[in-house]
Amino acid sequence: MKKSTVPRSGVGLFPAAAVCVALAAMILFVGCAVTPPVRQTSAITIQQRIHRLIKSGISGVVLQNMVMLRCAGIAPWNRPYRFNGIGDCYGYCRQVWNAILADGSPHREDFYPHPYNPKRWLSISGGLPVNDYPDPNWIRFTNPNVLVKGDLLATAQGHFWGANWHGGIYAGNDHNWDSSHLNGLNGAYKRPLYSGFHYYYKPLHVALLTPPPAPDKSSGTEN
């Protein structure tokens, strides 16, 4: 939800002696060695990640329960609320969903009180959409009965940074998980469903409704 614009940093190279270029290259090499970027062999989209989950049998109620488990497991690490793109509303949603989208695991090693870096999953390719407003993949709803546990919710048809946008995750029974100051709770908590939510993200919604494939009994041994 609420994130200030962060200027991108860079290194400028002046057209001077070659030794300056070599020195700059050495500095950059050292920086990469200290903080290596996340390795990605190829770009991947969120649709591809969702397809992989479904193909692996991680869909329907299985996926719903996994999302709820992770919502609760990392919630204490998202208290109090932080308006920084990490511990705010969408930062929390991305921490929940991106880890599952990455490889189909709730990653219990992140759960409180285990040590956890909230930035861990924010930069994966093919994670939750960022700055996609307006996006027709976000579907307007007027009745929460159409929602399922794990649905990604928003106040607008797509995500954008700023104080006028809010996101959360549906928890069932007219409640949601979100990170905010709502209802006097500072940070990530399960709360009564926020009345400002009017959109859900359809690609995830479909996966949350898709039943996992039935077990293959053809390979079983009859006694």
QUIFENJO-V755348 format. One record per run of one state. SS is the DSSP state (h for helix, s for strand, l for the rest). FROM is the first residue (numbers start at 0). TO is the last residue. If there is no record, write none. Layout:
ss=SS from=FROM to=TO
ss=SS from=FROM to=TO
This chain:
ss=l from=0 to=16
ss=h from=17 to=33
ss=l from=34 to=44
ss=h from=45 to=54
ss=l from=55 to=58
ss=h from=59 to=77
ss=l from=78 to=87
ss=h from=88 to=102
ss=l from=103 to=106
ss=h from=107 to=109
ss=l from=110 to=136
ss=s from=137 to=139
ss=l from=140 to=142
ss=h from=143 to=145
ss=l from=146 to=150
ss=s from=151 to=153
ss=l from=154 to=165
ss=s from=166 to=171
ss=l from=172 to=173
ss=s from=174 to=179
ss=l from=180 to=180
ss=h from=181 to=183
ss=l from=184 to=185
ss=s from=186 to=191
ss=l from=192 to=197
ss=s from=198 to=200
ss=h from=201 to=208
ss=l from=209 to=222
